[in-house]
Amino acid sequence: MPDIASIPAEEALRLRHGSASDQARLQALAVEDAALAARLADWDREDAALRALYAPVADEPLPARLLAPLAEARRRSPRATAPFWRIAAAVALLALGFAAGWGGALLTQAPPAPTLAQAAMTSFATYSVETRHPVEVGAEDEAHLVQWLSKRLGTPFRPPNLSQDGFRLIGGRLLPGRASPAALLMYEDDLGRRLALYLTRSADGESDLAFAEEPGRQAFWWIEGDLGCALVGDLPRDTLRRLAIAAYHDLTEA
């Protein structure tokens, strides 16, 4: 990690596993701190890999060699059964955690860190709830908005037209990004639901459409050329995917 995060790893872990307000504070810090955002992305990637690798173990029945002593204890003293079951459960959880730790250390090929998607989802969570100031420049001044953001990103782009699915552009804003400034375009439908399109320059290689999610929001993200893009919202996954594909085509054909 090239930079030093603004808070220690122990404090980041405390906030990550704390209350909703703790988690919101951590995400807000990550927006301004590329090193912290990268660290959180690494943790998300490791958690996802461990869940994919070890979650099936939870559905497996207990081995007979573990059940036999419990059955014997139950036969001898029915009252002692509950404590034994608790001990067995604790042992099983400890063993699973130990195996998961070693498994995580032995993973040889992890997927790319979805730092782009995480930054996009954090930005969406921050600004989509704003009633009066969700954007800096409104869609009524779209020409200026596009010229300004294109200049700051260092590449021209055209805001995708998502009106076919009922979402209209309401404006956008400039944000700090990891490799360059980032643009956040906000869309809204007649029900008041909002989408955010996050755009930033990316030094990573091109990538296909990928999915990421956090509680209350999800994103489809991709890298085309040197532009990283992510569409974020709280919509059914298939709907969001269709909108992301439409945005992709509009951006690449601009």
Rosetta blueprint (number, residue, H / E / L):
1 M L
2 P L
3 D L
4 I L
5 A L
6 S L
7 I L
8 P L
9 A H
10 E H
11 E H
12 A H
13 L H
14 R H
15 L H
16 R H
17 H L
18 G L
19 S L
20 A H
21 S H
22 D H
23 Q H
24 A H
25 R H
26 L H
27 Q H
28 A H
29 L H
30 A H
31 V H
32 E H
33 D L
34 A H
35 A H
36 L H
37 A H
38 A H
39 R H
40 L H
41 A H
42 D H
43 W H
44 D H
45 R H
46 E H
47 D H
48 A H
49 A H
50 L H
51 R H
52 A H
53 L H
54 Y H
55 A H
56 P H
57 V H
58 A H
59 D H
60 E L
61 P L
62 L L
63 P L
64 A H
65 R H
66 L H
67 L H
68 A H
69 P H
70 L H
71 A H
72 E H
73 A H
74 R H
75 R H
76 R H
77 S L
78 P H
79 R H
80 A H
81 T H
82 A H
83 P H
84 F H
85 W H
86 R H
87 I H
88 A H
89 A H
90 A H
91 V H
92 A H
93 L H
94 L H
95 A H
96 L H
97 G H
98 F H
99 A H
100 A H
101 G H
102 W H
103 G H
104 G H
105 A H
106 L H
107 L L
108 T L
109 Q L
110 A L
111 P L
112 P L
113 A L
114 P L
115 T H
116 L H
117 A H
118 Q H
119 A H
120 A H
121 M H
122 T H
123 S H
124 F H
125 A H
126 T H
127 Y H
128 S L
129 V L
130 E L
131 T L
132 R L
133 H L
134 P L
135 V L
136 E L
137 V E
138 G E
139 A H
140 E H
141 D H
142 E H
143 A H
144 H H
145 L H
146 V H
147 Q H
148 W H
149 L H
150 S H
151 K H
152 R H
153 L H
154 G L
155 T L
156 P L
157 F L
158 R L
159 P L
160 P L
161 N L
162 L L
163 S H
164 Q H
165 D H
166 G L
167 F L
168 R E
169 L E
170 I E
171 G E
172 G E
173 R E
174 L E
175 L E
176 P L
177 G L
178 R L
179 A L
180 S L
181 P L
182 A E
183 A E
184 L E
185 L E
186 M E
187 Y E
188 E E
189 D L
190 D L
191 L L
192 G L
193 R L
194 R E
195 L E
196 A E
197 L E
198 Y E
199 L E
200 T E
201 R E
202 S L
203 A L
204 D L
205 G L
206 E L
207 S E
208 D E
209 L E
210 A E
211 F E
212 A E
213 E E
214 E E
215 P L
216 G L
217 R E
218 Q E
219 A E
220 F E
221 W E
222 W E
223 I E
224 E E
225 G L
226 D L
227 L E
228 G E
229 C E
230 A E
231 L E
232 V E
233 G E
234 D L
235 L L
236 P L
237 R H
238 D H
239 T H
240 L H
241 R H
242 R H
243 L H
244 A H
245 I H
246 A H
247 A H
248 Y H
249 H H
250 D H
251 L H
252 T H
253 E L
254 A L
